[in-house]
Amino acid sequence: MKLEPTLPSSWYRRADIFDLEREHIFFREWLCVARDEELPRPGDHRVIDVLGQSILIVRNMQGAVRAFYNVCRHRGSRLCATGRVAAAGDLPVRGGVMPGGLILCPYHAWTYDLDGRLLRAPFMSEEQGFDPGTIRLYDVGVGCWGGFIFVHLSPADAQPFDGHIAGVRGRFVRYPLAELRTAKSIRYEVDANWKILCENYNECYHCGPVHPELCRVVPAFRENGGASLDWERGVPHRPGADTFTASGTSTRRSFPGLNADEQVRHKGELVYPNLFLSVAREHVAAFVLEPAGPMRTVITCHFLFEPHELAKADFDASDVVDFWHLVNRQDWNICANVQAGISARVHQAGLLSPMEDWNLDIRRYVSERIGPYVNGP
């Protein structure tokens, strides 16, 4: 059997490669950026940074989620100020999303509704050749699935969201992802390229050496280097275990509607390019990646549970959170170690074992999108 190479090692380090990925992947693909529960009411909003682009996400007055570039169409002021303005010190900047469903530019008071339409531009008139009906905020595409909010920064060129999410939607159809709520979130900063994190998530060849505690709960992770794992059906726990905790057990009820396999097996999914889902019978760990440079990635891990369980007076997520926090740190540490290692001048590319076949798909995904634009080794 021929062993396949990884992407070139330089593709995990070079700033120009990261710039190409930003332009041809992260600005042109559907990205997971938030949970729907973060905007519970009409008028609620969040300002997020997507690889240097400030994006305003709002829930409009009809309850739908909308997103726009956080920039006024007049002179380019940010609509919602973020951080301190150096010249102003701590002085507040007025404007932003206002009560009553309006977005007010703090500079000249141009006013938009929560669907991005310009409503008012002071002292501008039709006699001057000004037509407010032709002006709206720069749109960002929005898709919602499973309680997650996705955005697309080039909506005119976007693949329909339903097509993007069709595969994962079918595989998780019995899990009530949209109804789950966040019990805790942990933010990690990892000194590794985002692709290393995706590749690590996509294989369990490393699980035996890196995750002894996890392998005690799921022995299949270390058997034959993880070569026989059936992610479509789900990975079985050891006898007597049925979830990802140190004991492999939980008193929380299973999600209603799961089939027999899903009651005792664990499923995982990489939703390209930046969402990892690890799904148990009674909780979900969701990882949202934010590439912060060629050799640094921010990861937010959300721990999701049923409202039925969260409402209990004795609800305690620490068994799940503590176990995952250990496994996560093991992963992030080894990924940082890989990043450091492939920086050696002699390392041109790695080799993928047969147990890492899923990483051929990551290689394909990245190569198709930036390969035509890469010049030189």
C-alpha positions in Angstrom: 0.0 0.0 0.0 1.3 3.4 -1.0 1.7 5.9 1.9 0.3 9.3 1.1 2.1 12.5 2.1 0.6 15.3 4.2 0.4 18.8 2.9 3.8 20.5 2.6 5.1 21.4 6.1 5.6 25.0 5.0 1.8 25.2 4.5 1.4 25.0 8.2 3.9 27.9 8.8 3.9 30.4 6.0 2.1 33.7 6.4 1.4 33.8 2.6 -0.3 30.4 2.8 -2.4 31.6 5.7 -3.4 34.7 3.7 -4.5 32.4 0.8 -6.6 30.3 3.2 -8.2 33.4 4.7 -9.2 34.6 1.3 -10.2 31.3 -0.4 -11.4 29.3 2.5 -12.5 31.4 5.5 -13.9 34.3 3.4 -15.6 31.9 0.9 -17.0 29.1 3.0 -19.7 28.7 5.7 -18.2 29.2 9.1 -19.7 28.4 12.5 -19.4 31.4 14.7 -22.0 31.2 17.5 -24.9 29.5 19.2 -28.4 30.6 18.4 -29.1 30.8 22.2 -26.7 33.8 22.4 -29.3 36.0 20.7 -32.5 35.0 22.6 -34.7 38.1 21.8 -35.4 40.4 18.9 -32.9 43.2 18.9 -30.1 41.1 20.5 -26.8 41.4 18.8 -23.2 40.3 18.9 -20.1 41.7 17.2 -17.6 39.0 16.2 -14.2 39.1 14.6 -13.8 36.7 11.6 -10.1 36.7 10.7 -9.9 40.4 10.9 -13.3 41.2 9.6 -15.7 42.8 12.1 -19.2 41.2 11.7 -22.4 42.3 13.3 -25.0 39.6 14.0 -28.5 40.6 15.0 -31.9 39.0 15.6 -34.4 41.0 13.7 -37.9 42.0 14.9 -39.4 38.9 13.2 -37.0 36.6 15.1 -34.7 35.8 12.2 -30.9 36.0 12.5 -29.2 38.5 10.1 -25.5 39.5 9.7 -23.7 42.4 8.2 -20.2 43.8 7.9 -19.9 46.2 10.8 -19.4 49.2 8.6 -21.6 52.2 7.7 -22.2 52.7 4.0 -21.6 56.4 4.3 -18.0 57.0 5.4 -17.1 53.6 6.7 -17.4 54.1 10.4 -17.9 51.0 12.5 -21.5 50.8 13.5 -20.8 49.1 16.8 -17.6 50.2 18.3 -15.4 47.5 19.8 -12.4 48.1 22.0 -10.9 51.4 23.0 -10.3 54.1 20.4 -6.8 55.3 21.2 -7.4 59.0 20.8 -10.5 58.9 22.9 -9.3 56.8 25.8 -12.3 55.5 27.7 -14.9 57.8 26.1 -17.9 55.8 25.0 -18.8 55.8 21.3 -22.5 56.3 20.8 -24.6 54.4 18.3 -24.8 50.7 17.4 -27.9 48.6 17.8 -30.5 50.7 19.5 -33.8 49.9 21.3 -36.7 49.6 18.9 -34.8 47.7 16.2 -32.5 50.3 14.8 -28.8 50.4 13.9 -27.4 53.9 14.4 -24.0 54.9 13.0 -22.2 56.9 15.7 -20.5 59.2 13.1 -23.3 61.0 11.2 -26.4 59.2 12.5 -27.3 57.2 9.4 -29.9 54.8 10.6 -30.6 51.2 9.4 -33.2 48.6 10.4 -32.2 45.1 11.5 -32.5 43.8 8.0 -29.8 46.2 6.8 -32.0 48.7 5.0 -31.2 52.4 5.3 -34.0 54.3 6.9 -32.6 57.8 7.5 -29.6 59.9 6.4 -29.8 63.3 8.0 -30.0 66.3 5.6 -29.8 64.0 2.5 -32.6 64.4 0.0 -33.9 63.1 -3.3 -33.4 66.6 -4.7 -29.7 66.0 -4.2 -29.9 62.7 -6.1 -30.0 60.6 -3.0 -32.2 57.5 -2.9 -32.1 55.7 0.5 -33.9 52.7 -1.1 -30.8 51.8 -3.0 -28.5 51.6 0.0 -28.2 48.9 2.6 -25.5 47.4 4.8 -23.0 45.0 3.3 -24.7 41.7 3.8 -23.2 38.6 5.3 -24.8 35.2 4.6 -26.4 33.5 7.5 -27.4 29.9 8.0 -28.7 28.2 11.2 -28.7 24.5 11.9 -28.7 22.5 15.2 -28.7 25.6 17.3 -25.5 26.9 15.6 -25.1 30.1 13.6 -23.0 30.0 10.4 -21.9 33.0 8.4 -20.6 33.4 4.8 -18.5 36.5 4.1 -19.0 36.3 0.3 -22.7 35.6 0.1 -23.0 36.2 -3.6 -20.7 33.3 -4.2 -22.0 31.0 -1.5 -23.0 27.4 -1.9 -26.6 27.1 -0.6 -26.4 26.5 3.2 -28.8 23.5 3.0 -26.3 21.8 0.7 -23.4 22.6 2.9 -25.0 21.1 6.0 -27.0 18.3 4.3 -24.6 15.4 5.2 -24.2 16.3 8.9 -27.9 17.0 9.2 -28.8 13.5 8.0 -26.2 11.8 10.3 -27.5 13.6 13.4 -31.2 13.7 12.7 -32.2 12.1 15.9 -30.1 14.3 18.2 -32.0 17.4 19.5 -29.0 19.7 18.8 -31.2 22.9 18.3 -32.9 22.4 21.7 -29.7 22.0 23.7 -28.3 24.8 25.8 -24.7 25.6 26.9 -23.8 24.8 30.5 -20.2 25.9 30.1 -17.7 27.2 27.5 -13.9 27.0 27.7 -11.7 29.1 25.4 -8.3 27.7 24.5 -5.4 29.3 22.7 -3.2 26.8 20.9 0.2 27.4 19.3 -0.7 25.3 16.2 -2.0 25.8 12.7 -5.7 25.2 12.3 -5.1 22.3 9.9 -3.1 20.4 12.5 -6.1 20.6 14.8 -8.4 19.3 12.1 -6.1 16.5 11.3 -5.7 15.5 14.9 -9.5 15.5 15.3 -9.9 13.3 12.2 -7.9 10.4 13.4 -7.5 8.2 16.4 -4.1 6.7 15.6 -2.8 9.1 18.4 -5.4 8.1 21.0 -3.5 5.2 22.5 -0.3 7.2 23.2 -2.0 10.6 24.0 -5.4 9.7 25.7 -5.0 6.8 28.2 -8.0 8.0 30.2 -10.2 8.3 27.1 -9.1 4.8 25.9 -10.2 3.3 29.2 -13.7 4.5 28.4 -13.5 3.7 24.7 -11.0 0.8 24.2 -11.8 0.8 20.4 -9.8 4.0 20.1 -6.5 2.2 20.8 -7.3 -1.1 19.1 -5.3 -1.6 15.9 -4.4 2.1 16.0 -8.0 3.0 15.6 -8.1 1.5 12.1 -11.5 -0.2 12.4 -13.6 2.7 13.8 -17.0 3.1 12.3 -17.8 6.8 12.7 -21.0 6.5 10.7 -22.5 4.1 13.1 -20.6 5.5 16.1 -17.8 4.2 18.3 -18.7 1.8 21.1 -17.8 2.4 24.7 -16.4 -0.4 27.0 -19.0 -2.7 28.5 -21.0 -0.8 31.2 -20.0 2.6 29.8 -22.2 4.8 27.5 -20.8 8.4 27.6 -17.7 10.5 27.8 -17.0 10.9 31.5 -14.2 9.5 33.6 -16.5 6.7 34.8 -18.1 6.3 31.4 -21.5 6.7 33.0 -24.0 9.4 33.8 -27.3 9.7 35.7 -28.6 12.2 33.0 -31.2 10.7 30.7 -30.4 10.0 27.1 -31.7 12.3 24.5 -35.3 11.2 23.6 -35.6 9.5 20.2 -32.1 8.0 19.9 -31.8 4.6 18.3 -30.2 1.6 20.1 -26.7 2.3 18.7 -26.9 6.0 19.7 -27.7 5.0 23.3 -24.3 3.3 23.7 -22.1 4.8 20.9 -20.3 8.1 20.4 -20.3 10.0 17.2 -17.9 12.6 15.9 -18.0 15.0 12.9 -15.8 17.7 11.4 -18.0 20.2 9.7 -15.6 22.0 7.4 -13.8 24.2 8.0 -14.1 25.1 11.7 -16.7 23.1 13.7 -16.0 19.8 15.5 -18.9 17.9 17.0 -18.5 15.1 19.6 -21.9 13.7 20.4 -22.8 11.4 23.3 -26.2 10.0 24.3 -26.8 12.9 26.8 -24.4 15.7 26.0 -22.5 17.3 23.1 -19.0 18.9 23.0 -18.9 21.4 20.2 -15.6 23.0 19.2 -15.5 26.2 17.2 -12.1 27.1 15.7 -10.9 30.6 15.0 -7.6 30.6 13.1 -5.5 33.5 14.5 -2.4 33.2 12.4 -0.4 30.6 10.6 0.8 29.0 13.9 -2.0 29.9 16.3 -5.6 28.9 16.7 -8.3 29.9 19.2 -10.8 27.1 20.1 -14.0 27.5 22.1 -15.5 24.3 23.5 -19.2 24.5 24.3 -20.7 21.8 26.5 -24.4 21.3 25.6 -27.1 19.6 27.5 -30.9 19.2 27.5 -32.9 22.0 29.2 -34.7 19.1 31.0 -31.4 18.3 32.8 -30.2 21.9 33.2 -33.4 22.8 35.0 -32.8 20.2 37.8 -31.6 21.7 41.1 -28.8 19.2 41.4 -27.6 19.5 37.8 -23.8 19.3 37.6 -21.8 19.2 34.4 -18.4 18.8 36.0 -18.2 15.1 35.1 -18.3 16.0 31.4 -16.4 19.3 31.6 -13.5 17.9 33.7 -13.1 14.8 31.5 -13.2 16.8 28.2 -10.9 19.5 29.6 -8.3 16.8 30.3 -8.7 15.3 26.8 -8.7 18.7 25.2 -5.5 19.8 26.8 -3.8 16.5 25.8 -4.8 17.2 22.2 -3.8 20.9 22.2 -0.4 20.1 23.8 0.4 17.4 21.2 -0.8 19.7 18.4 1.6 22.4 19.6 4.3 19.8 19.7 3.6 18.9 16.1 3.7 22.6 15.1 7.1 23.0 16.8 8.4 19.8 15.2 7.4 20.5 11.6 9.2 23.9 11.8 12.5 21.9 11.5 14.2 23.0 8.3 14.6 19.3 7.2 10.9 18.4 7.5 9.3 18.9 4.1 6.1 16.8 4.6 4.8 14.0 6.8 3.4 10.6 5.9 -0.2 9.5 6.5 -0.7 6.0 7.9 -3.7 3.9 6.7 -5.3 4.8 10.0 -5.3 8.5 9.0 -7.2 8.1 5.7 -9.7 10.8 6.7 -6.9 13.3 6.6 -6.6 12.8 2.9 -9.9 14.6 2.7 -8.5 17.6 4.6 -5.5 17.6 2.2 -8.0 17.6 -0.7 -10.2 20.2 0.8 -7.3 22.7 1.3 -5.4 21.9 -1.9 -8.5 22.4 -4.1 -9.1 25.8 -2.6 -5.6 27.3 -2.4 -3.4 25.1 -4.6 -4.0 27.1 -7.8 -2.7 30.2 -6.0 0.4 28.9 -4.4 3.7 30.0 -6.0 7.0 28.4 -5.1 7.8 25.7 -2.5 
